[in-house]
């Protein structure tokens, strides 16, 4: 084969090998970025679930605290009324 043609073919093969390496590296970066994105979405979903749970607990606590305050007030009134009934 003509040495000039052989040199050009070798040069093309070398460039193809280089491009293959670049493409493989780019694919790895895309896969890594996709994995990070999936992890971030999963973390966000988990945090949202936790936030909803905490909001429900806070709401239940507020209702319970309000009921407790009402019962404490009622207890204090009853106790004061009983004290006034005693001679």
C-alpha positions in Angstrom: 0.0 0.0 0.0 1.1 3.5 -0.7 3.0 4.9 2.4 1.2 8.2 2.2 -2.3 6.5 2.2 -1.2 4.2 5.0 0.0 7.2 7.1 -3.4 8.9 6.5 -5.3 5.7 7.5 -3.2 5.3 10.6 -3.8 9.0 11.4 -7.6 8.5 11.0 -7.5 5.4 13.2 -5.6 7.3 15.9 -8.1 10.1 15.8 -11.0 7.6 16.0 -9.4 6.1 19.1 -9.1 9.6 20.6 -12.7 10.3 19.8 -13.8 7.0 21.3 -12.0 7.9 24.6 -13.6 11.4 24.6 -17.0 9.9 24.0 -16.6 7.3 26.7 -15.5 10.0 29.1 -18.5 12.2 28.2 -20.9 9.2 28.7 -19.4 8.6 32.1 -20.0 12.3 33.0 -23.6 12.1 31.8 -24.2 8.9 33.8 -22.7 10.5 36.9 -24.8 13.6 36.4 -27.9 11.6 36.0 -27.2 9.6 39.1 -26.7 12.8 41.1 -29.9 14.2 39.7 -31.8 11.0 40.7 -30.2 11.1 44.2 -31.2 14.8 44.6 -34.8 14.1 43.5 -35.0 11.1 45.9 -33.6 13.3 48.7 -36.0 16.1 47.9 -39.0 13.6 47.9 -37.8 12.3 51.2 -37.5 15.8 52.7 -41.0 16.7 51.4 -42.5 13.6 53.1 -40.7 14.5 56.3 -42.0 18.1 56.1 -45.6 16.9 55.6 -45.3 14.6 58.5 -43.9 17.4 60.7 -46.6 19.7 59.6 -49.3 17.2 60.6 -47.6 16.6 63.9 -47.4 20.4 64.5 -51.1 20.8 63.7 -52.0 17.9 66.0 -49.8 19.4 68.7 -51.5 22.8 68.3 -54.9 21.3 68.7 -53.8 19.2 71.7 -52.2 22.3 73.3 -55.3 24.3 72.8 -57.4 21.5 74.3 -55.0 21.3 77.2 -55.2 25.0 77.8 -59.0 24.9 77.8 -59.1 22.0 80.2 -56.6 23.7 82.5 -58.8 26.8 82.5 -61.9 24.7 83.2 -60.0 22.9 86.0 -58.9 26.1 87.6 -62.5 27.5 87.5 -63.9 24.4 89.1 -61.2 24.4 91.7 -61.9 28.1 92.5 -65.6 27.3 92.6 -65.1 24.4 95.0 -62.9 26.6 97.2 -65.6 29.2 97.4 -68.2 26.5 98.5 -66.1 25.4 101.4 -66.9 27.2 104.7 
